[in-house]
Amino acid sequence: METSYQIRSAYRDEWDDAMALAWKTFLRFEADVYSPEGVRNFEEFITDTTLHRMFVMGVYQMFVALDQDKIVGMITLRNSTHISLLFVDEKYHRRGIGRALMKHLTNYLLSEVGADHVTVNASPYGVGFYHKLGFKDLRPEEVKDGIIYTPMKFIL
């Protein structure tokens, strides 16, 4: 079943719903390979009031994918060119939403930021997705504060 969805910048009042989607999806697809410390640190990251303030101030970008009025995907950007979070609702996996969010983000980076690359610390579950999009590993998988990731880069 193909669904139509819209991708746009997130509104301020959508923060909680987007972070709830990130948490729910993290628990379903990531948490089982993380240590308790890693799970706790991820939860602290997405509930941090400083991060929310940065979003409200416009220095932490978030784009959302919507099916009608429901957020079904989200991607965030920090430090101008680093993907911080990318999550798609489990019910919407394999429908091109992650790819469409990335396309929207790369268009934003090219037109608004003038960037020539984007980086990500890909989670174990996300590594294959990023490779399909053309991201290259910068280093082997790392673990910091219980968070498991592979540093990657994509040239725009």
C-alpha positions in Angstrom: 0.0 0.0 0.0 1.5 3.3 -1.1 0.8 6.2 1.1 1.2 9.9 0.3 3.1 12.0 2.8 4.5 15.5 3.2 7.9 16.5 4.3 8.5 19.9 5.9 10.3 21.7 8.8 8.8 20.6 12.1 6.6 23.0 14.0 7.5 23.9 17.6 4.5 22.0 19.0 5.6 18.8 17.2 8.8 18.3 19.2 7.2 15.9 21.8 5.5 13.7 19.2 8.8 13.5 17.1 10.8 12.6 20.1 8.2 10.0 21.2 8.5 8.5 17.7 12.3 8.4 18.1 12.1 6.7 21.5 9.5 4.1 20.4 11.5 3.2 17.3 14.8 3.1 19.2 13.3 0.7 21.8 11.9 -1.5 19.0 15.0 -1.7 16.7 18.1 -0.6 18.7 17.8 -1.0 22.4 18.4 -4.7 22.4 22.0 -4.3 21.3 22.8 -1.4 23.6 23.9 -1.6 27.2 21.6 -0.2 29.9 24.0 2.8 30.0 23.5 3.3 26.3 19.7 3.1 26.5 19.7 5.6 29.4 22.0 8.0 27.5 19.9 7.9 24.4 16.8 8.6 26.4 18.6 11.5 28.2 19.7 12.9 24.8 16.1 13.0 23.3 14.6 14.4 26.5 17.3 17.1 27.1 15.8 20.5 27.6 19.0 22.1 26.0 18.3 20.2 22.8 14.7 21.4 22.8 15.8 25.0 23.4 18.3 24.7 20.4 15.4 23.5 18.3 13.2 26.4 19.4 16.1 28.9 18.6 16.5 27.4 15.2 20.0 26.0 15.6 18.9 22.4 15.7 16.9 21.6 12.6 14.1 19.0 12.4 12.2 17.9 9.4 9.2 15.6 9.6 7.3 13.3 7.3 3.6 13.3 7.8 0.8 11.0 6.8 -2.2 13.3 7.0 -1.5 15.0 10.4 0.5 12.1 11.9 4.3 12.3 12.2 5.6 9.1 10.6 9.3 10.0 10.2 11.8 12.6 11.5 15.3 13.7 10.8 17.4 16.2 12.8 20.5 18.2 12.0 23.1 19.6 14.4 26.3 21.6 13.8 25.0 22.5 10.3 26.0 19.2 8.6 25.6 16.3 11.0 22.5 14.1 11.1 21.6 13.7 14.8 18.5 11.5 14.6 16.6 9.7 11.8 13.6 7.6 12.7 10.6 6.3 10.7 7.6 4.7 12.4 7.8 0.9 12.2 4.5 0.7 10.3 5.9 3.0 7.6 9.3 1.2 7.1 10.3 0.3 3.5 8.0 2.9 1.9 10.7 5.4 0.9 10.2 7.8 3.8 13.7 7.6 5.2 15.1 8.2 1.7 12.7 11.1 1.1 13.7 12.7 4.4 17.3 12.4 3.3 16.6 14.0 0.0 14.8 16.9 1.7 17.7 17.3 4.1 20.4 17.2 1.3 18.4 19.8 -0.7 18.3 22.0 2.4 22.0 21.5 3.0 22.8 22.5 -0.6 20.4 25.4 -0.9 20.3 26.9 2.6 23.6 25.9 4.2 25.9 25.7 1.2 27.3 22.5 2.5 29.2 19.9 0.4 28.8 16.9 2.7 26.8 15.5 5.5 27.9 13.2 8.3 26.1 10.7 10.6 27.0 8.4 13.5 24.9 5.5 12.2 23.4 3.1 14.6 23.9 -0.6 14.0 20.3 -0.9 12.6 20.8 2.1 10.3 24.2 1.2 8.7 22.8 -0.7 5.8 20.3 2.1 5.0 23.0 4.7 4.9 25.3 2.5 2.8 22.4 2.2 0.2 22.2 6.0 0.0 26.0 6.2 -0.7 27.4 7.0 2.7 31.0 5.8 3.3 32.4 4.6 6.7 34.9 7.0 8.1 36.0 4.6 10.9 34.9 1.2 12.2 32.1 0.9 14.7 32.7 2.7 17.9 31.0 2.7 21.4 30.9 5.9 23.5 28.9 6.2 26.7 27.1 2.9 25.7 26.0 4.4 22.3 27.0 2.1 19.4 27.7 3.9 16.1 29.6 3.9 12.8 30.9 7.4 11.8 29.9 8.0 8.1 30.1 10.7 5.5 28.2 11.5 2.3 29.4 13.9 -0.3 26.5 16.0 -1.7 
